[in-house]
Amino acid sequence: MPAKEEPDTRGATAPLHEPPGPPVGVLLMTYGSAVTAEDVPAYLRSVYRGRDPDPELVAEFQRRYRVVGRSPLIERTREQGAALAALLAAEHGQGSHLVEVGMLHSAPWIDQAVARLASAGVRRLVGVVLAPQFSPVIMGGYGRALEAATARLAPDATVTVAGPWHRTPAFVDCLAKRVGEALGRLRATGEPEVPVIFTAHSLPKAVVDRDTAYLDQLAETCEELAARAGLDQPRWRFAYQSAGHTPEEWLKPDLKDLLPGLRAEGHRAVLVVPVQFLADHLEILYDIDVAARQEAEDAGIAFHRIELPNADPLLVRALAEVVAREEAVAARPAAGAARG
């Protein structure tokens, strides 16, 4: 019996791409912000869960906004989202991922962002909080808002929220690059050994006591960043910033508490390095650039800070790595948070 002949495929053209499946949705989430002083009452009402904020608090925040002009947080977050979408398209193909941004306390709201992803047919969604140090206790509001919004998705959709990404190499590299650039500029002006203060947003101590791993993540980020930037322990230290307007105990030391001691040690300048904030907003433009600068100058210290990452390609690369990690988790059997 003659052997079965194999079909002659010479000259046949294989399809360049498999038919695309539903896109993966990526939701970048951040706290939100008033843009101008006029937006402050509505923003604070959301922060306080629908309650009217204290008029004195409203007036103080409006004063700060008038000093800095406006908060670019929403604009910068959209730029981060656009840059991430472009990178994912370049690496995985156009239409492989859809990126949206959603805010917890201002437009564009998380619910609105999920609605847009749902209308595009997304069946797998990766949420990333734009805070590298993650705590389910401190940042639980994001998960609750996303869970409420995912009713818009198909019943068999999978949703994952990225955990901590504070040691992602590209993120640490991004900060280290900016520290190096800032120190290089200071050396050029005759300041070779400027002390460096890493900062993060202060929180009520009672809240952090429920999840001390958050503090461990901050410490790990600082240690890796110091090593990458070539800073020894005596040269860098850590402080909190932007403590809230409430009577309970907030985390210490506060940034302003360290400045007089630096002058007493003989330092003439300081470099402040936020290790938690990824984009320009009020806590940087006022709390650091105005209030902390004034406190430093009152102590006889010249004040400097690094530029925030905003849409730096290294930060965008870090976000892409976080998305890839969460996609891999969701692809495992019984992984992800399947709805239904």
C-alpha positions in Angstrom: 0.0 0.0 0.0 1.6 3.3 -1.0 2.6 5.6 1.8 0.3 8.5 2.5 1.6 11.6 0.9 2.1 14.8 3.0 0.4 17.8 1.5 2.7 20.1 -0.4 2.7 23.4 1.5 5.4 25.0 -0.4 4.4 28.5 -1.3 1.6 28.5 1.2 1.3 31.7 3.3 0.7 31.3 7.0 -1.5 34.0 8.6 0.6 36.8 10.1 -1.6 37.0 13.2 -4.1 34.8 15.0 -7.5 36.4 15.2 -7.3 38.7 18.3 -9.2 37.8 21.4 -10.8 40.2 23.8 -8.3 42.9 25.0 -6.9 42.8 28.5 -8.1 45.8 30.4 -5.6 47.7 32.6 -6.9 50.2 35.1 -4.5 52.6 36.7 -6.0 53.9 39.9 -5.0 56.8 42.1 -6.6 58.9 44.8 -7.9 61.7 42.7 -7.6 65.4 43.3 -9.3 68.8 43.1 -7.8 70.5 40.0 -8.4 74.1 41.2 -9.6 75.8 44.4 -13.1 75.8 43.1 -13.1 72.0 43.0 -12.0 71.6 46.7 -15.5 71.3 48.4 -16.7 68.5 46.1 -13.4 66.7 46.4 -13.3 66.8 50.2 -16.9 65.8 50.3 -15.9 62.6 48.5 -12.9 62.0 50.8 -15.3 62.3 53.8 -17.8 59.9 52.2 -20.5 62.4 51.4 -20.2 64.5 54.6 -19.7 68.2 54.4 -16.1 69.0 55.4 -15.2 71.6 58.0 -15.4 75.0 56.4 -12.0 75.9 57.9 -10.4 72.8 56.2 -12.0 73.8 52.9 -10.6 77.3 53.2 -7.1 76.1 54.0 -7.1 73.7 51.1 -8.4 76.4 48.8 -5.6 78.7 50.0 -3.0 76.1 49.1 -4.5 75.6 45.7 -4.4 79.4 45.1 -0.7 79.4 46.0 0.2 76.6 43.6 -2.4 77.5 41.0 -3.7 74.0 40.2 -3.0 70.3 40.7 -1.9 68.4 37.5 -2.4 65.0 39.0 -5.2 63.9 36.7 -3.4 65.2 33.6 -0.2 63.4 34.7 -2.0 60.2 35.4 -3.6 60.2 32.0 -0.2 60.8 30.5 1.1 57.7 32.4 -1.9 55.7 31.0 -1.3 56.8 27.5 2.4 55.9 27.7 1.7 52.5 29.2 -0.9 51.8 26.4 1.7 52.7 23.8 4.3 50.4 25.4 1.9 47.5 25.7 0.8 47.9 22.1 4.5 48.0 20.9 5.3 44.8 22.8 2.1 42.8 22.4 0.4 44.2 19.4 -2.2 46.9 18.8 -5.4 46.2 20.6 -3.9 43.6 23.0 -4.5 45.9 26.0 -6.8 48.8 26.7 -5.6 51.1 29.4 -7.9 53.4 31.4 -7.3 55.6 34.5 -9.7 55.9 37.4 -9.7 58.1 40.4 -11.1 57.3 43.9 -12.3 60.8 44.8 -12.6 62.7 41.6 -13.4 62.3 37.9 -12.5 60.3 35.9 -14.1 57.9 38.4 -13.1 54.2 38.7 -16.7 53.2 37.8 -16.6 55.2 34.6 -13.2 53.7 33.6 -14.5 50.2 34.2 -17.6 51.0 32.1 -15.5 52.0 29.2 -13.4 48.8 29.5 -16.6 46.7 29.7 -18.0 48.3 26.6 -14.8 47.3 24.7 -15.4 43.7 25.6 -12.7 43.3 28.3 -13.0 39.9 30.0 -9.8 40.1 32.0 -9.0 43.2 34.0 -5.8 44.1 35.9 -6.0 46.9 38.4 -2.8 48.8 39.5 -2.8 51.3 42.3 -0.3 54.0 41.5 1.4 53.6 44.9 4.2 51.1 44.8 3.9 50.3 48.5 0.5 48.6 48.8 -1.6 47.8 51.9 -5.0 46.2 51.7 -5.9 48.0 54.9 -4.7 51.4 53.9 -5.8 51.1 50.3 -8.9 49.0 50.7 -11.0 51.8 49.1 -9.6 51.0 45.7 -10.5 47.4 45.9 -14.1 48.2 47.1 -14.6 50.7 44.3 -13.3 48.3 41.7 -15.4 45.4 43.1 -18.5 47.6 42.9 -17.7 48.6 39.3 -17.0 45.1 38.0 -20.7 44.4 37.9 -20.4 46.0 34.6 -18.2 43.3 33.2 -19.3 39.9 31.9 -20.1 37.3 34.6 -17.1 35.2 33.8 -14.6 38.1 33.7 -11.5 37.9 35.9 -10.3 40.8 37.9 -7.0 41.1 39.7 -5.5 44.0 41.7 -1.7 44.2 41.8 -0.1 43.9 45.2 3.1 45.7 46.2 5.5 46.6 43.4 7.9 48.7 45.5 10.9 46.6 44.5 10.2 46.4 40.8 13.7 47.1 39.3 12.5 49.7 36.7 10.7 51.7 39.4 13.8 51.7 41.7 16.0 52.6 38.6 13.7 55.5 37.8 14.1 57.0 41.3 17.8 56.3 41.3 18.3 58.0 38.0 16.5 61.1 39.3 18.5 61.1 42.5 21.7 60.9 40.5 20.7 63.8 38.3 19.8 66.0 41.2 23.0 65.2 43.1 25.0 65.9 39.9 23.5 69.3 39.6 24.3 70.1 43.2 27.9 68.9 42.8 28.2 71.3 39.9 27.2 74.2 42.2 29.8 73.2 44.9 27.6 71.0 47.1 29.3 67.6 47.0 27.8 65.9 50.1 24.2 67.0 50.3 22.1 64.8 52.7 19.2 63.1 51.2 15.8 62.6 52.9 13.4 60.0 51.5 9.8 60.8 52.2 6.4 59.1 52.1 2.9 60.3 53.0 2.3 60.2 56.8 -0.7 58.1 58.1 -2.5 57.8 61.4 -0.4 55.4 63.6 -3.5 53.4 64.5 -4.2 52.6 60.9 -0.6 51.5 60.2 -0.6 49.3 63.3 -3.2 47.1 61.6 -0.7 46.4 58.7 2.9 46.9 59.6 4.0 45.3 56.4 3.4 48.7 54.7 6.2 50.2 56.8 8.4 47.3 55.8 7.8 48.0 52.1 8.8 51.7 52.6 12.0 50.6 54.3 12.8 48.1 51.5 12.2 50.7 48.8 14.5 53.2 50.7 17.3 50.6 51.2 17.2 49.4 47.5 17.1 53.0 46.3 20.0 54.0 48.5 22.1 51.1 47.3 21.2 51.8 43.6 22.0 55.5 44.0 25.3 54.9 45.9 24.2 56.5 49.1 25.6 55.2 52.4 23.5 55.1 55.6 24.8 58.3 57.2 24.0 60.3 54.1 20.3 59.4 53.8 17.5 59.3 56.2 13.7 58.9 56.1 10.8 61.1 57.1 7.0 61.4 56.6 5.3 64.3 55.0 1.7 65.7 54.6 0.3 64.6 57.9 -3.5 65.0 58.0 -5.6 67.6 59.8 -6.9 65.3 62.6 -6.1 65.0 66.3 -4.9 61.4 66.4 -1.2 60.5 66.4 0.4 60.5 62.9 3.6 58.7 61.9 6.9 60.4 62.8 9.5 61.8 62.2 7.9 64.5 60.1 10.1 66.1 57.5 10.2 69.4 59.2 11.5 67.8 62.4 14.7 66.7 60.7 15.6 70.0 59.0 17.0 71.9 62.1 19.2 69.0 62.9 20.8 69.0 59.5 21.8 72.6 59.9 23.2 71.8 63.4 25.3 69.1 61.7 26.8 71.8 59.4 24.9 71.0 56.3 23.9 73.9 54.0 21.5 72.1 51.6 19.2 69.1 51.5 17.7 66.9 48.7 14.2 65.6 49.3 13.2 62.4 47.5 9.5 61.2 47.6 9.6 57.4 47.3 5.8 56.9 47.2 4.4 59.7 45.0 4.6 59.1 41.2 3.2 62.3 39.8 3.0 66.0 40.6 0.1 67.0 42.8 -0.8 69.1 45.9 1.3 67.1 48.4 4.3 67.8 46.3 3.7 71.3 44.9 2.5 72.7 48.2 3.5 70.4 51.1 7.1 70.0 49.7 7.8 72.8 47.4 6.2 75.6 49.5 5.8 74.5 53.1 8.8 72.3 53.5 11.0 74.7 51.5 10.0 77.5 53.8 10.8 75.4 56.8 14.2 74.5 55.4 15.1 78.0 54.6 14.0 79.1 58.1 16.5 76.6 59.4 19.2 78.0 57.1 19.1 75.1 54.6 18.9 75.4 50.8 16.1 73.2 49.7 16.1 70.8 46.7 13.9 67.9 45.6 14.0 65.4 42.7 11.6 65.7 39.8 8.7 63.3 40.1 8.5 60.3 37.7 5.3 61.4 36.0 5.5 59.6 32.6 9.2 58.7 32.7 9.8 55.7 30.5 11.4 53.7 33.4 8.2 54.2 35.4 6.1 53.1 32.5 8.3 50.1 32.1 7.8 49.2 35.7 4.0 49.5 35.2 4.2 47.1 32.2 6.2 44.6 34.4 3.4 44.8 37.1 0.7 44.2 34.4 2.7 41.2 33.1 3.1 39.8 36.6 -0.6 40.0 37.3 -1.6 38.5 33.9 0.6 35.5 34.7 -1.1 35.2 38.1 -4.6 35.4 36.5 -3.6 32.7 33.9 -2.9 30.1 36.5 -5.6 27.6 37.3 -8.0 28.9 39.9 -6.1 32.2 40.0 -7.6 35.6 39.7 -11.0 36.7 41.1 -13.5 35.1 38.8 -17.0 36.7 39.1 -20.2 34.8 39.1 
